[in-house]
C-alpha cells in the first residue's frame, strides 16, 4: 500500500468551505463563504521556495485569503504535515511561517497543523523561547488524524470527515500490515459510506478521487477490482433519497408523454419536472438544485419565480 500526499493540495481547494466548517463550528457566521477563497500559493513560494522533489513533499502548505461577514479580509495558514515521521523542529517551522507571513503581508493569521504521521505521541502545538526576562510563546491549532475515533468521524456529515477517514485508513493499513484484499474491502466500505452521505455530487466525485488515489494498491489487479466495484456502486444505486426518487418519477412522466429519454427535448422537460418537484417539495437552495439537475442556476431561479407568480 502507498499513499499520495501531494493530493492534499487539491482536496483542500476543492472543499475548503467544509474544512472551515469542520474545525470552526460557527464558520458560516464568521466567514462570507459566498465570496469564495483565494489560494495564495505564489505568496508562499516567495517566502518558502519549494523543495527539489515536489512529488514527495515533507509537508503541504496552503495560504488562503477570505472575507469575514463584516467585510474584513483575513488570511488562514493551513500547514499539513504529511510525512510519517517525528520532526522535533516542527513547532519552530510553524512559528517561522507565521512571523514571515505576518512581517511581509501584515494580515491576521490563524494556523492549522494537520498531523498525518503514525506516532501517537507526536502532538506539537506550542513554540516557546525565553531568555533574561524576554518570553515568546506561539500556539497553533493541531489536529492529529490518528487520535480520532472511528465513531466520532463517522457521525459527521461534513465532507472533510471523509478525508480524515481516508488518511486514517492509510495509517492503519501501514501499521497493521493489511494485505491487499483486506484493504480493498476497507476502501470499498468507506466508498459506500461516502455515497450515502448527504453531500453534493460534485464533492462526492472529488472525495471519491481522493479515496481512489490517496490510498493506492501495489497490485494492478486490485486497482482494477476497486474501480469496477465503484462503477457498479455509482451506476446501480437505485435510490439515494428524495432527489433521485423525484428524478425517476419525472422521467416516467416524460416517458408517458411519448418522449424518448435520449432526445434532447425529452431530457429538458424531464429536468424541468425534476427541478419543479424539488422547488415545491424541498427547501434546497437554487445552487444545490442546479447541481443536482446539472443545469445552470439561472434556469432554477427562473422556474422558482414562475412557480411563485
C-alpha positions as CSV (number, residue, x, y, z in Angstrom):
1,X,0.0,0.0,0.0
2,X,1.1,3.5,-0.9
3,X,-0.3,7.0,-0.2
4,X,-0.1,10.1,-2.3
5,X,0.3,13.1,-0.1
6,X,0.5,15.6,-3.0
7,X,-3.3,15.2,-3.2
8,X,-3.7,17.4,-0.1
9,X,-3.1,20.5,-2.2
10,X,-6.0,19.8,-4.5
11,X,-8.5,18.4,-1.9
12,X,-8.1,21.5,0.4
13,X,-9.0,23.7,-2.5
14,X,-11.9,21.6,-3.6
15,X,-13.6,21.5,-0.2
16,X,-12.1,24.4,1.7
17,X,-15.5,25.6,2.9
18,X,-16.1,22.2,4.5
19,X,-12.6,22.3,6.0
20,X,-13.5,25.6,7.8
21,X,-16.9,24.2,9.0
22,X,-15.2,21.0,10.2
23,X,-12.8,22.9,12.5
24,X,-14.9,26.0,13.2
25,X,-18.5,25.1,14.1
26,X,-19.7,28.7,13.5
27,X,-17.7,29.2,10.4
28,X,-20.7,30.4,8.3
29,X,-21.4,33.1,10.9
30,X,-17.8,34.3,10.8
31,X,-16.8,34.0,7.1
32,X,-18.6,35.1,3.9
33,X,-18.4,31.8,2.0
34,X,-20.3,33.2,-1.0
35,X,-17.3,35.5,-1.8
36,X,-15.1,32.4,-2.2
37,X,-11.4,31.9,-1.4
38,X,-8.1,32.9,-3.0
39,X,-5.3,30.5,-2.6
40,X,-2.0,32.4,-2.2
41,X,0.4,29.7,-3.4
42,X,2.7,32.3,-5.1
43,X,3.0,34.3,-1.9
44,X,4.0,31.2,0.0
45,X,6.6,30.2,-2.7
46,X,8.2,33.6,-2.5
47,X,8.8,33.1,1.2
48,X,9.4,29.4,1.2
49,X,10.7,28.1,-2.2
50,X,9.5,24.5,-2.9
51,X,11.9,21.6,-2.3
52,X,13.7,19.8,-5.1
53,X,11.3,16.9,-5.1
54,X,7.8,18.4,-5.3
55,X,6.2,15.0,-5.8
56,X,7.3,13.7,-2.4
57,X,6.8,16.7,-0.1
58,X,7.5,16.6,3.6
59,X,4.6,18.9,4.2
60,X,1.9,20.7,2.2
61,X,1.0,24.3,2.9
62,X,-1.9,26.4,1.8
63,X,-2.3,30.1,2.5
64,X,-5.8,31.3,1.9
65,X,-7.4,34.7,1.7
66,X,-11.1,35.0,2.6
67,X,-13.5,37.5,3.9
68,X,-15.5,37.8,7.2
69,X,-19.2,38.6,7.3
70,X,-18.3,42.2,8.4
71,X,-16.2,42.6,5.2
72,X,-12.8,42.2,6.7
73,X,-10.1,40.5,4.8
74,X,-8.5,37.6,6.7
75,X,-5.7,35.1,5.9
76,X,-5.6,31.5,7.1
77,X,-2.5,29.4,7.0
78,X,-3.1,25.6,6.7
79,X,0.0,23.7,7.3
80,X,-0.4,20.0,6.7
81,X,2.3,17.7,8.0
82,X,2.2,14.8,5.6
83,X,5.3,12.8,6.2
84,X,5.1,10.0,8.7
85,X,8.0,10.9,10.9
86,X,8.6,12.8,14.2
87,X,10.1,16.3,13.5
88,X,11.5,17.9,16.5
89,X,11.7,21.2,14.6
90,X,8.0,21.2,13.6
91,X,6.8,23.9,16.1
92,X,9.7,26.2,15.2
93,X,8.8,25.8,11.5
94,X,5.2,26.7,12.2
95,X,6.4,29.8,14.0
96,X,8.7,30.7,11.1
97,X,5.8,30.5,8.7
98,X,3.8,32.8,11.0
99,X,6.2,35.6,11.5
100,X,7.4,35.7,7.9
101,X,3.9,35.9,6.5
102,X,2.9,38.5,9.2
103,X,6.1,40.5,8.5
104,X,5.6,40.6,4.8
105,X,1.9,40.9,4.4
106,X,0.6,42.3,7.7
107,X,-2.6,40.3,7.8
108,X,-4.2,38.4,10.7
109,X,-3.4,34.7,10.5
110,X,-4.8,31.6,12.1
111,X,-2.8,28.4,11.6
112,X,-3.8,24.7,11.5
113,X,-1.4,21.8,11.6
114,X,-2.9,18.5,10.5
115,X,-0.7,15.7,11.6
116,X,-0.9,12.6,9.4
117,X,2.1,10.7,10.9
118,X,1.8,7.3,12.7
119,X,3.3,8.4,16.1
120,X,0.5,9.0,18.7
121,X,2.9,10.8,21.0
122,X,3.9,13.5,18.4
123,X,1.5,16.4,19.2
124,X,3.3,19.7,18.7
125,X,1.1,22.8,19.3
126,X,3.4,25.4,21.0
127,X,6.7,27.1,20.3
128,X,8.4,28.8,23.1
129,X,11.6,30.8,23.6
130,X,12.7,32.6,26.8
131,X,15.8,34.5,27.8
132,X,16.6,37.0,30.5
133,X,13.0,38.3,31.0
134,X,12.0,38.1,27.4
135,X,9.5,35.3,26.7
136,X,7.9,34.2,23.4
137,X,5.0,31.7,23.2
138,X,3.3,30.8,19.9
139,X,0.3,28.5,19.9
140,X,-1.4,27.0,16.9
141,X,-4.3,24.7,16.1
142,X,-3.3,21.0,15.9
143,X,-5.4,18.1,14.6
144,X,-4.0,14.6,15.0
145,X,-5.7,12.2,12.5
146,X,-4.6,9.0,14.3
147,X,-6.1,10.2,17.6
148,X,-9.7,10.5,16.2
149,X,-12.1,7.7,16.9
150,X,-13.9,6.0,14.0
151,X,-17.4,6.6,15.6
152,X,-16.7,10.3,16.1
153,X,-15.6,10.8,12.5
154,X,-18.4,8.6,11.0
155,X,-21.1,10.6,12.8
156,X,-20.0,13.7,10.9
157,X,-21.8,14.6,7.7
158,X,-19.1,17.1,6.8
159,X,-17.3,16.1,3.6
160,X,-13.9,16.7,5.2
161,X,-14.6,13.8,7.6
162,X,-14.2,11.5,4.5
163,X,-10.7,12.9,4.0
164,X,-9.8,12.2,7.6
165,X,-11.2,8.6,7.3
166,X,-9.2,8.1,4.2
167,X,-5.9,9.2,5.8
168,X,-6.7,7.1,8.9
169,X,-7.3,4.1,6.7
170,X,-3.8,4.6,5.2
171,X,-2.2,4.9,8.6
172,X,-3.9,1.8,9.9
173,X,-3.0,-0.1,6.8
174,X,0.7,0.6,7.3
175,X,0.7,-0.1,11.0
176,X,-1.2,-3.4,10.8
177,X,0.4,-4.6,7.6
178,X,-3.0,-5.1,6.0
179,X,-2.9,-7.2,2.8
180,X,-4.3,-6.0,-0.5
181,X,-7.7,-7.9,-0.4
182,X,-8.5,-6.6,3.1
183,X,-7.5,-3.1,2.1
184,X,-9.8,-3.4,-0.9
185,X,-12.7,-4.3,1.3
186,X,-11.9,-1.4,3.7
187,X,-11.7,1.1,0.8
188,X,-15.0,-0.1,-0.7
189,X,-16.7,0.1,2.7
190,X,-15.5,3.7,3.0
191,X,-16.7,4.4,-0.5
192,X,-20.2,3.1,0.4
193,X,-20.3,5.3,3.5
194,X,-19.4,8.3,1.3
195,X,-22.2,7.6,-1.2
196,X,-25.0,7.5,1.4
197,X,-24.0,10.8,3.0
198,X,-25.9,14.0,2.1
199,X,-23.1,15.5,0.0
200,X,-23.3,17.4,-3.3
201,X,-22.5,15.2,-6.2
202,X,-19.5,17.4,-7.3
203,X,-17.9,17.0,-3.9
204,X,-18.7,13.2,-3.9
205,X,-16.6,13.0,-7.1
206,X,-13.6,14.7,-5.7
207,X,-13.7,12.8,-2.4
208,X,-14.0,9.5,-4.4
209,X,-11.0,10.5,-6.4
210,X,-9.1,11.3,-3.2
211,X,-10.0,7.9,-1.7
212,X,-9.1,6.2,-5.0
213,X,-5.7,7.8,-5.4
214,X,-4.5,8.6,-1.8
215,X,-4.6,5.0,-0.6
216,X,-3.1,3.1,-3.5
217,X,-2.6,-0.6,-4.2
218,X,0.7,-2.1,-5.3
219,X,-1.3,-4.5,-7.5
220,X,-2.9,-3.5,-10.8
221,X,-5.4,-6.3,-10.3
222,X,-6.6,-4.8,-7.0
223,X,-6.8,-1.3,-8.6
224,X,-9.0,-2.7,-11.4
225,X,-11.2,-4.5,-8.9
226,X,-11.7,-1.3,-6.9
227,X,-12.6,0.7,-10.0
228,X,-15.0,-1.9,-11.2
229,X,-16.8,-2.1,-7.8
230,X,-17.0,1.7,-7.6
231,X,-18.5,1.7,-11.1
232,X,-21.1,-0.8,-10.0
233,X,-21.9,1.2,-6.8
234,X,-22.3,4.5,-8.6
235,X,-24.3,3.2,-11.6
236,X,-26.6,0.6,-9.9
237,X,-27.7,2.5,-6.9
238,X,-31.4,2.8,-7.4
239,X,-32.2,5.2,-4.5
240,X,-30.2,8.0,-2.9
241,X,-33.1,9.8,-1.3
242,X,-35.8,12.2,-2.3
243,X,-33.9,13.9,-5.2
244,X,-33.3,10.6,-7.1
245,X,-36.9,9.5,-6.4
246,X,-38.3,12.7,-7.9
247,X,-36.0,12.5,-10.9
248,X,-37.1,8.9,-11.7
249,X,-40.7,10.0,-11.3
250,X,-40.2,13.0,-13.6
251,X,-38.5,10.6,-16.1
252,X,-41.5,8.3,-16.1
253,X,-43.9,11.3,-16.6
254,X,-41.8,12.3,-19.6
255,X,-42.0,8.8,-21.0
256,X,-45.7,8.7,-20.6
257,X,-46.0,11.7,-22.9
258,X,-44.3,9.8,-25.6
259,X,-40.9,11.4,-25.2
260,X,-37.9,9.2,-25.7
261,X,-35.3,9.7,-22.8
262,X,-32.5,10.1,-25.2
263,X,-34.0,13.0,-27.1
264,X,-32.9,16.5,-26.1
265,X,-36.4,17.8,-25.8
266,X,-37.5,15.0,-23.5
267,X,-34.4,15.4,-21.3
268,X,-35.0,19.1,-21.0
269,X,-38.6,18.6,-19.9
270,X,-37.6,15.8,-17.6
271,X,-35.1,18.1,-15.9
272,X,-37.7,20.9,-15.6
273,X,-40.1,18.5,-13.9
274,X,-37.4,17.3,-11.6
275,X,-36.5,21.0,-10.7
276,X,-40.1,21.9,-10.2
277,X,-40.6,18.9,-7.8
278,X,-37.5,20.0,-5.8
279,X,-38.7,23.6,-5.7
280,X,-42.1,22.6,-4.3
281,X,-41.1,19.7,-2.0
282,X,-37.8,20.8,-0.6
283,X,-36.1,23.8,0.9
284,X,-32.9,23.4,-1.2
285,X,-31.2,26.5,-2.5
286,X,-31.1,27.3,-6.2
287,X,-27.4,26.5,-6.3
288,X,-27.9,23.0,-4.8
289,X,-30.9,22.2,-7.1
290,X,-28.9,23.3,-10.1
291,X,-26.1,21.0,-9.1
292,X,-28.4,18.1,-8.6
293,X,-30.2,18.7,-12.0
294,X,-26.9,19.5,-13.8
295,X,-28.3,22.8,-15.2
296,X,-27.4,26.5,-14.9
297,X,-28.6,28.1,-11.7
298,X,-30.4,30.8,-13.8
299,X,-32.9,28.2,-15.0
300,X,-33.7,27.2,-11.5
301,X,-34.2,30.8,-10.5
302,X,-36.5,31.3,-13.5
303,X,-38.6,28.3,-12.6
304,X,-38.8,29.3,-8.9
305,X,-40.1,32.8,-10.0
306,X,-42.6,31.2,-12.3
307,X,-44.0,29.0,-9.6
308,X,-44.4,31.9,-7.2
309,X,-46.2,34.1,-9.8
